[in-house]
Amino acid sequence: MRKLLLALLCLPLSALACALHEVHVHDAYVRATPPGQLNSAAYMQIHNSDKHDYRLVAVVSKAARLVQMHNVEEKDGVARMEQVDFIEIAANENTDLKPGGYHIMLVDLVQDLEPGDELDFTLVYNDGSRTELVVPVRDIRDMPEDGEFHGGHDHH
């Protein structure tokens, strides 16, 4: 609830705050789902070319009834997915949201996700700025051998 409230409070500040930093999103995609699958995940690379660190504190999308930030960590040889309150976006660094690490969980999808669909997302940062995204849905079976989709939508 705290994250949703923060996201809603920050929305009016977005036009001014977006001009204050240089955060860009590259290679974003959402995993396609088989019919009836209620959950999916979104992945992307976030590049912070600013001299200041930021935190991704919320993600908003109408594609699911619940949108959360998660991380996969290994403890005692067992990989566990846990919800996180924020994701650090370090100055002059790339932060990868990828399978087996940080990612955005879409819980209780409002529709099946098919390759070629596009979903709207808003990334909300600790300074109140936002990044608006249109993210393609991709079939992970079509993923290149290097494990990364390249090209596509870049946003800032």
C-alpha positions, 0 to 999 in steps of 0.5 A: 500500500505504501508503494502505491501511495508513493506512486500516486503522490509522485505522479503530478511531479513527473513532468518536472522530475523527468527532466532532472535525470537521465535514466533510459530503459533498453531491451524491455519485454514481457514473457508471453503466457499460455492460455489461462496462465495468471502471472508473467514477468517483465525484464529490461535494462535500466541505464542511469547516465546521471551522476546521482543514484536512484531507486525504482520504488514502484511499477504501475501497469493495467496489465495485471491486478498486482504489479510487484518488484521481485528478486531471485536469491539463492539461499542454502542452495535453493533459489527463492523469489522475494518481493523487494521494496525498491531496486537500486539504479546506480549512477553511471551504471546499468541495472539488469532486470532479467530471469534469475535476478531482479524483475517485475512480476505481473500477478493476476493478469487481466488477459492472456499475453500473446507475442506481439501484444504491447503493455503500458508500464510506468516506472516510478523513482524515489525522486518522483520522476517516471519513465513511461514504457510500451513493452512488447510481449515476446515468446521466450522460446524465440530468445536469441542464444545470448539470452537477450533480445536486442533492439526494440523500444528504448525509453527515457 
